[in-house]
Amino acid sequence: MTKRSTIYFEPELHKALRLKAASTERTVSDLVNDAVRQALSEDQEDLAAFAERAAEPTISYEALLDDLKAHGKL
């Protein structure tokens, strides 16, 4: 079951989306659904990566720069 929603696109973006839909023989809805699904999937991957690294020690930006300089990397 699908839900209907109103989305306002910038004119140039809407034109590009319509052209892509026509050239790929897909609907605008299919393209938008796939793009949203991909974005949400990437968010989920990012959150999982953050969770895996939550216990890692942190270092300030200044300390990182000092360490890089001390080891001849800067």
C-alpha positions in Angstrom: 0.0 0.0 0.0 1.4 3.4 -0.9 0.9 6.8 0.6 0.5 10.0 -1.3 2.6 13.1 -0.5 3.2 16.5 -2.0 6.8 17.4 -2.6 8.0 20.7 -4.0 11.1 20.5 -6.2 13.2 23.3 -7.6 12.2 23.7 -11.2 15.5 22.5 -12.6 15.6 19.5 -10.3 12.0 18.6 -11.3 12.9 18.9 -15.0 15.9 16.6 -14.5 13.9 14.1 -12.5 11.1 14.0 -15.2 13.7 13.5 -18.0 15.4 10.7 -16.0 12.1 9.0 -15.4 11.3 9.2 -19.1 14.7 8.0 -20.3 14.7 5.1 -17.8 11.1 4.2 -18.3 10.4 4.6 -14.6 8.1 6.8 -12.7 9.1 9.9 -10.8 7.7 8.2 -7.7 10.0 5.2 -8.3 13.0 7.4 -8.6 12.2 9.4 -5.5 11.4 6.3 -3.4 14.7 4.7 -4.4 16.6 7.9 -3.6 14.9 8.2 -0.2 15.5 4.5 0.5 19.2 4.9 -0.4 19.6 7.9 1.9 17.9 6.2 4.8 20.1 3.1 4.3 23.2 5.3 4.3 22.0 6.9 7.5 21.6 3.5 9.1 25.1 2.4 8.0 26.5 5.6 9.5 24.7 5.1 12.8 26.0 1.5 13.0 29.5 2.7 12.3 29.2 5.4 15.1 27.9 2.7 17.5 30.8 0.4 16.7 33.3 3.2 17.5 31.5 4.6 20.5 34.0 3.1 22.9 37.1 4.4 21.1 39.1 7.1 22.8 38.7 10.6 21.5 41.4 13.1 20.7 41.0 16.9 20.2 41.7 18.4 16.8 44.6 20.4 18.4 46.1 17.2 19.9 45.8 15.5 16.5 47.7 18.3 14.8 50.3 18.2 17.5 50.7 14.5 17.1 51.0 14.7 13.3 53.6 17.5 13.6 55.6 15.5 16.2 55.7 12.5 13.8 56.8 14.6 10.8 53.4 14.3 9.0 52.9 18.1 8.9 
